[in-house]
Amino acid sequence: MTTSSELFERAKELIPGGVNSPVRAFRSVGGTPFFTKRANGATLTTADDRELIDFVCTWGPAIHGHNNEIIREAVAKALDSGTSFGTPNPYEITMAELIIEMVPSIEKVRMVNSGTEATMTAIRLARGYTQRNKIIKFEGCYHGHADSLLIKAGSGALTFGNPDSAGVPEGFARETIVLPFNDLGAVQDVFDTCGDDIAGIILEPYPANVGLIFPKDGYLQGLRDLCSKNGSVLIFDEVMTGFRVSAGGVQTKEGITPDLTTLGKIIGGGLPVGALGGKAEIMDHLAPEGPVYQAGTLSGNPLAMAAGIAALELLKDGTAYDRLDHLGVQVREAIQSAVNETGIPAQIPQVGSMFCLYFTDTPVKDLEDASNTDTERFNSYFHKCLDLGVYIPPSKYEGNFISTAHENASIARACEVFAEALRSM
Ligand SMILES: *Cc1c(COP(=O)(O)O)cnc(C)c1O
């Protein structure tokens, strides 16, 4: 048997950092990542033959658990007819119909291959449609790794952003304004100063790449109103929350209608898929209908569409969300009672099947609060859970996900592990 640590040594010689996406390398929690050779239901089987109950769920997509039988059969059936056509195919229509039916703000939709592609295109579309350049984004919201969005805050509230990665030109950063989340006044100030230059606002309506943060009452509506008043495009990045918190995402739950929505993760059923959709009037600015260019050799791929269609159909009648909500509450209550028992300062934001554990005694409303939580305590909690057979995200800035496949002994066992990990600290 080749162990995870042997595989990781070999991977590091061949792949930068040994991984194809940075957080997988366990750099923030320390230690060596495990390799997975198989995943089924709520469980990952590592190269070392350990079975782990998984709360990462491939970083969101696996809402029906791993290797779901219905999704697997849909992919197998599509595979019989070929892997890629390079022409339009009927799956694309079914997928578009499902998305448009389930997300009320979406009138037209374009399929892409990842969440990053979806947000990158949404930004270009907002700029092309408004013929303006500036974009507002928020600290702690992650929108993939496109240049315009890998920007962090500048020194003052009204200054433009700084590159958050080597290789992102200063010039790009100047077109992105970065503000703290949950501070409507800061957004109002920017619109007062240069409202005519703002092509759009992009945000995760529930930031979930910084743990899990909820918007203050009236915040999302305030952003909606500012965009409407100033002719700017409101983009909800629901790559994570779309089909996760409800069939219609956060926008349906909160009753806010964005102009554009980006999707990914769950809509691919475990295959690489993204999408952007919204008002037909805006979407029709995309090529070949309009002047905003966007394309993809594998976009609308039949295997990926088949997987995504199966995943969405399993969510359509809504009963899965009731079951997931129930599991989410069960986990939060189990952690809360261990927190009460141990007296460890903690916050446990949870909505449906998403939750997070912040080690702090104050509620977390933005990136700054999340940064101030106890990193050392989180890292030791992470390793304790892993030792006990439960895999949670290897960073205090990531949300946890539950799938319908957790709905058996897995959830009860995981609750015991969470409690035991807290008691051991
Ligand atoms: C994961 C994520 C992305 C990026 O999607 P990829 O498929 O990893 O490119 C963008 N926005 C949000 C909110 C995400 O959670």
The ligand as an SDF file (V2000), in Angstrom:
LIG
                    3D

 15 15  0  0  0  0  0  0  0  0999 V2000
  -16.0390   28.0790   -4.8310 C   0  0  0  0  0  0  0  0  0  0  0  0
  -16.4950   29.4630   -5.1010 C   0  0  0  0  0  0  0  0  0  0  0  0
  -16.1180   30.1550   -6.2700 C   0  0  0  0  0  0  0  0  0  0  0  0
  -15.1460   29.5870   -7.2490 C   0  0  0  0  0  0  0  0  0  0  0  0
  -15.6100   28.4310   -7.8620 O   0  0  0  0  0  0  0  0  0  0  0  0
  -14.5480   27.4220   -8.5340 P   0  0  0  0  0  0  0  0  0  0  0  0
  -15.4190   26.3820   -9.1590 O   0  0  0  0  0  0  0  0  0  0  0  0
  -13.6820   26.9280   -7.4210 O   0  0  0  0  0  0  0  0  0  0  0  0
  -13.7920   28.2070   -9.5340 O   0  0  0  0  0  0  0  0  0  0  0  0
  -16.6610   31.3960   -6.4860 C   0  0  0  0  0  0  0  0  0  0  0  0
  -17.5110   31.9590   -5.6130 N   0  0  0  0  0  0  0  0  0  0  0  0
  -17.8900   31.3300   -4.4800 C   0  0  0  0  0  0  0  0  0  0  0  0
  -18.8630   31.9830   -3.5580 C   0  0  0  0  0  0  0  0  0  0  0  0
  -17.3820   30.0740   -4.1840 C   0  0  0  0  0  0  0  0  0  0  0  0
  -17.7410   29.4770   -3.0420 O   0  0  0  0  0  0  0  0  0  0  0  0
  1  2  1  0
  2  3  1  0
  2 14  2  0
  3  4  1  0
  3 10  2  0
  4  5  1  0
  5  6  1  0
  6  7  2  0
  6  8  1  0
  6  9  1  0
 10 11  1  0
 11 12  2  0
 12 13  1  0
 12 14  1  0
 14 15  1  0
M  END
$$$$
